[in-house]
Amino acid sequence: MLKTQQKLIKKLSQMEDELDIFDYFIDKALAGGKPDIRKSEYQIRGCASGLWVKVERKEDKLVLTADSDSLLIKGIALSICEIYNGMTVKEAKATKITFLDGFDLAGELNESRRNGLSQISGIIMKL
Amino acid sequence: MMKNKWRNDFPFFAGNPGLVYFDNSATTQKPQIVIDTLCRFYTDENAPISRSAYTLSRKAEQKSETARQIVATFLGAKKGEIVFTKSATEAANIVAATYAARRLTSRHNIVVTALEHNSNFLPWRQICAGARAELRVVKITQEGCLDLEDLEQKIDDQTIIAAVTCASNFLGSKTEYERVAEICKQHRVSLVLDAAQLVAHQRIDVRHINCDFLFLSGHKMYAPAGIGVLYVKEEHLVEMNPLLVGGGIVSGQDFCFVENSAKFEAGTQDVAARLGLASAIQYLQQINENEVAEHEHNLCSYVHSGFQHVEKYGVKMLGNQVVELPIFSFICEKAHFFDIAALLNHFQIAVRSGSLCAQNAFSQMGIEGCVRISLGLYNTFDEVDIFFNALELSLRKLTAFS
């Protein structure tokens, strides 16, 4: 499953124009549809863009899905979900989300959004 | 890029070519004269004030008091009525904690408006909660104006204080604060004015308005961060005790507070920032204020017309269609404010997005957040063109699938 994040990092690093990175996450958000998870139990507190993440376990494997009012945040959140999807809890807890680190896109994420997205990993840690 | 006559006074733009800085309501850039003042103080003049008897210290104190006089003249106040604070936020908290709180009981109320920034809302909310007093929030109209009828209804014999902003930090509109002052005077209600968004663009005279308190923030008017001003009408000074206690505010072994405004300035003060604020005021007074006003007025008109071209993407400007200060906020039915701001950042356009510390207004307007552009005297028409080109590209991308 480490490969999912490595593949993502490779894909993003090959994009010459930052706008292509935006397009990638926007397309992912649009492809993510409208999951029925906008309930308070799934809401990530402290994210000003509205972020919902549902974490389930199916046959010992994690299944995550996400939704947000912001296409960019939704796309990034869904990418995080993809990294965790199919992992066991142990594997997920050992996985650090790093794909945003090398990109200037992180500059678009102010503290509250980064805190919101990092809470997805926080949910994993509490499993 | 076409430069206006004041832009070269601000070295930030030479250091950041290509950046369109449209976040002046958050903080402004500084003219070289202000930067030089700070450098000169720390290079040649740095010494504590109000503590030591040597020449350099006395000179620093004299400069600090000269700065206080400059601020007083700027506001139409007496020198002794000017308190230096760290910020507008601190100023509001001083009035709330040391003037209002001592009068407040559960049978009283405080009136604020839905337009208030959290710095002029939360201090009142906090002391009302402590005293179990009522906090009354005056509504805003559909156009984003203060509902004066609602204000008159909410002020009564039990109102201790009314805290009102002179200008909205996101709508570009001025409140009718002179009319508010008249209403407060009729009801003998003390008035606190938040001038943080106003003073970079327009002057205000506290004597003419006859407010009891007024506060502003240095960094929003081309001065350094870390310095604010609280105007306290002289008659209130004696009865108010300081919020923060420490060095420099007591005399004698019985720890009596000093009687002037310095009693609110405990601890080591940021003298450099005071001098920087005075320099910023002098800069504003040296440049032709009428020309600046005309420039900002023309920018407002230009921006306003630009928004008409993006309406097709579902963009809607918030508030009154007549914008008095160069502050504009908008939402888009088809795109989230964060996404818009993020894409604008890609195009090197600095804007603010979110609820802008004005949750009351946003709650009343039924929206979660917006994108705000706020211009300063150094912004240009070319920058407005760049902004709208980038906005259109961003909106085209974000609304392509909606």
Interface residues (C-beta under 8 A of the other chain):
Chain A: E18 L19 F22 D23 I26 L30 A48 S49 G50 D69 S70 L71 L72 I73 G107 E108 R113
Chain B: A335 H336 F338 D339 A341 A342 L343 N345 H346 G354 S355 E368 G369 K397 L398 F401
